[in-house]
Amino acid sequence: MPADPAERRLIRIITWMKARAEPFTRDDLVEAFPVEYAGSPAAVEKKFLRDKAAVERLGIALRLDEGETTSYLVDRTSLHLATVDFGRGEAAVVWMAGRAAARAANHPLAAELTSALRKLMVGTGGLPGTVPGPGALAPPAESQALASRLELLADAVQRRRRLHLGYRGASGLETARDVDVYGYGLRDGEWFFVGHCHLRGARRIFFLRRVTALKAGRDEGHDCVVPKDVKGHDFAVPRDFDFDQWKTQRPWDYLAHPPLEAVVRLGGDLAPMARRLLPRAVISVAKDGRREARLQVRNLDGLVRQVLAWGPDAELVAPPEGRQRAHAILDALAGAHASRVGT
């Protein structure tokens, strides 16, 4: 949430409006937010008109129904983006980031991005006079297949289409899935997508490198009904879905087992980076400068492997079974190394 109280108030009001399935009146809004709309009738009316205008400036269209009682409803078919006014410095930063993304041949929205850069170039002085075309950097052969899959993902998110895929899990087992894709992104150089998995009956995160087959539409051999909404989509994105929570997931957040409390101790060069390396952990500082991080994990093996990858400045303190797994991995590596030296 933003620090500005006025912005926080507006976000709460917009969330309330968008959650309404039925039209609401001004009195409904005042009743829902008695603190925000305290005061005389004249003051309440002024505050309501102010907030209504602010909501519409943000691109959220309110449909007016002037029946017996004036009421409003968020018109989801008429949303629009508010005008963005960049300063020259801001425009230059956006330009450079967009230009770099447009040059990547596997960008799923490269044409749309190029169009946006042209508009930015026209509206802001001091930017280069040309825009690189999509695919300006020659891609390796394997990235062509990646580009087609990203294009399919982008289309599935925009049109809310269900995808059928073959997926190889961390164990190596391959399964067939029908997935309602809610969002996709790039994290640490790896493409991923999130959605409702009909095989597991829950939301899951998928990594594109583990996808063995991908196509639009459900598999005819799967017993899952495609509910069609009034606009003909395969699904609706749940209101409580927060993509930011998924894009910041780490391997130890994956749903492999019930939550466990883990403790990781970081020293040396890793200590100052503790909050970045373990963003959801509670960090405490020892007298010697080392950091101790306490966190909930749902995939202990993921945390064990990561701590070992961080090297000697990282130690998994708890739980005991995690330390046992770490020792087992190190013993196996030592045995493999010894056998190679022996041969």
Backbone hydrogen bonds, N-H to C=O, Kabsch-Sander energy under -0.5 kcal/mol:
donor,donor_aa,acceptor,acceptor_aa,energy
8,R,4,D,-2.3
9,R,5,P,-2.5
10,L,6,A,-2.1
11,I,7,E,-2.3
12,R,8,R,-2.2
13,I,9,R,-2.2
14,I,10,L,-2.6
15,T,11,I,-2.5
16,W,12,R,-2.1
17,M,13,I,-2.5
18,K,14,I,-2.7
19,A,15,T,-1.5
20,R,16,W,-0.6
20,R,17,M,-1.1
24,F,72,Y,-2.9
26,R,70,T,-0.5
29,L,25,T,-1.7
30,V,26,R,-2.4
31,E,27,D,-2.4
32,A,28,D,-1.8
33,F,29,L,-1.5
37,Y,33,F,-1.8
38,A,35,V,-1.1
44,V,40,S,-2.7
45,E,41,P,-2.4
46,K,42,A,-1.9
47,K,43,A,-2.5
48,F,44,V,-2.6
49,L,45,E,-2.3
50,R,46,K,-2.0
51,D,47,K,-2.5
52,K,48,F,-2.7
53,A,49,L,-2.1
54,A,50,R,-1.9
55,V,51,D,-2.5
56,E,52,K,-2.0
57,R,53,A,-2.0
58,L,54,A,-1.3
59,G,56,E,-1.4
60,I,55,V,-1.7
61,A,59,G,-0.8
63,R,61,A,-0.6
63,R,73,L,-3.6
65,D,71,S,-2.6
66,E,64,L,-0.5
67,G,65,D,-1.2
67,G,69,T,-0.8
71,S,65,D,-2.1
72,Y,24,F,-3.0
73,L,63,R,-1.2
75,D,61,A,-2.9
76,R,74,V,-1.0
78,S,75,D,-1.5
80,H,59,G,-2.5
82,A,58,L,-0.5
85,D,83,T,-0.5
86,F,84,V,-0.7
91,A,87,G,-2.9
92,A,88,R,-1.9
93,V,89,G,-1.8
94,V,90,E,-2.5
95,W,91,A,-2.7
96,M,92,A,-2.4
97,A,93,V,-2.3
98,G,94,V,-2.9
99,R,95,W,-3.0
100,A,96,M,-2.1
101,A,97,A,-2.1
102,A,98,G,-2.6
103,R,99,R,-1.4
104,A,101,A,-1.2
105,A,103,R,-0.6
107,H,104,A,-1.6
110,A,107,H,-1.2
113,L,109,L,-2.5
114,T,110,A,-2.4
115,S,111,A,-2.0
116,A,112,E,-2.1
117,L,113,L,-2.2
118,R,114,T,-1.9
119,K,115,S,-1.9
120,L,116,A,-2.2
121,M,117,L,-2.4
122,V,118,R,-2.1
123,G,119,K,-2.2
124,T,120,L,-1.4
127,L,124,T,-0.7
135,G,102,A,-1.0
136,A,133,G,-1.0
137,L,103,R,-1.6
138,A,136,A,-0.6
143,S,140,P,-1.1
144,Q,140,P,-0.6
144,Q,141,A,-1.2
145,A,141,A,-0.7
146,L,142,E,-1.3
147,A,143,S,-2.5
148,S,144,Q,-1.7
149,R,145,A,-1.7
150,L,146,L,-2.5
151,E,147,A,-2.2
152,L,148,S,-1.7
153,L,149,R,-2.3
154,A,150,L,-2.8
155,D,151,E,-2.1
156,A,152,L,-2.1
157,V,153,L,-2.3
158,Q,154,A,-2.4
159,R,155,D,-2.6
160,R,156,A,-0.8
161,R,156,A,-1.7
163,L,179,V,-2.7
164,H,215,K,-3.0
165,L,177,R,-2.7
166,G,213,A,-2.1
167,Y,175,T,-3.0
168,R,210,R,-2.4
169,G,167,Y,-0.7
169,G,173,L,-2.5
172,G,169,G,-1.6
175,T,167,Y,-2.7
177,R,165,L,-3.1
179,V,163,L,-3.0
180,D,196,H,-2.2
181,V,161,R,-0.6
181,V,179,V,-0.8
182,Y,180,D,-0.6
182,Y,194,V,-2.5
183,G,194,V,-1.6
185,G,192,F,-2.4
187,R,190,E,-2.7
190,E,187,R,-1.8
192,F,185,G,-2.6
193,F,206,F,-2.3
194,V,183,G,-2.8
195,G,204,R,-2.0
196,H,180,D,-1.8
197,C,195,G,-0.6
197,C,202,A,-2.8
198,H,178,D,-2.7
198,H,196,H,-0.6
201,G,197,C,-1.7
202,A,197,C,-1.3
204,R,195,G,-2.7
206,F,193,F,-3.0
208,L,191,W,-2.0
210,R,207,F,-1.9
211,V,208,L,-1.4
212,T,166,G,-2.5
212,T,210,R,-0.5
213,A,166,G,-1.1
215,K,164,H,-2.3
217,G,162,R,-3.2
222,H,219,D,-2.1
224,C,222,H,-1.4
229,D,233,H,-1.1
232,G,229,D,-1.9
234,D,160,R,-2.2
235,F,160,R,-0.7
241,F,238,P,-1.5
243,F,241,F,-0.5
245,Q,242,D,-0.9
246,W,242,D,-0.8
246,W,243,F,-0.7
247,K,243,F,-2.5
248,T,244,D,-1.1
249,Q,246,W,-1.5
253,D,250,R,-2.6
254,Y,251,P,-1.1
256,A,254,Y,-1.9
256,A,298,R,-1.8
257,H,298,R,-1.5
260,L,297,V,-2.1
262,A,260,L,-0.5
262,A,295,L,-3.0
263,V,318,A,-2.2
264,V,293,A,-2.5
265,R,315,E,-3.0
266,L,291,R,-2.9
267,G,313,D,-2.7
270,L,267,G,-1.6
271,A,267,G,-0.5
271,A,268,G,-0.8
273,M,270,L,-1.1
274,A,271,A,-1.7
276,R,273,M,-0.5
277,L,273,M,-2.8
278,L,274,A,-2.5
281,A,278,L,-1.7
282,V,294,R,-2.8
283,I,281,A,-0.6
284,S,292,E,-2.1
286,A,284,S,-0.5
286,A,290,R,-3.1
289,G,286,A,-1.8
291,R,266,L,-2.7
292,E,284,S,-2.8
293,A,264,V,-3.2
293,A,291,R,-0.5
294,R,282,V,-2.2
295,L,262,A,-2.3
297,V,260,L,-2.8
298,R,252,W,-3.1
299,N,252,W,-1.4
302,G,299,N,-0.6
303,L,299,N,-1.3
304,V,300,L,-2.6
305,R,301,D,-2.4
306,Q,302,G,-1.7
307,V,303,L,-2.7
308,L,304,V,-2.1
309,A,305,R,-2.0
310,W,306,Q,-1.6
311,G,307,V,-0.6
311,G,308,L,-1.0
314,A,311,G,-1.9
315,E,265,R,-2.3
317,V,263,V,-2.3
317,V,315,E,-0.8
318,A,263,V,-1.5
322,G,319,P,-0.8
323,R,319,P,-1.5
324,Q,320,P,-2.2
325,R,321,E,-1.9
326,A,322,G,-2.2
327,H,323,R,-2.5
328,A,324,Q,-2.2
329,I,325,R,-2.2
330,L,326,A,-2.4
331,D,327,H,-2.8
332,A,328,A,-2.2
333,L,329,I,-2.2
334,A,330,L,-2.7
335,G,331,D,-2.6
336,A,332,A,-2.3
337,H,333,L,-2.5
338,A,334,A,-2.4
339,S,335,G,-2.1
340,R,336,A,-1.7
341,V,337,H,-2.3
342,G,338,A,-2.4
343,T,339,S,-1.4
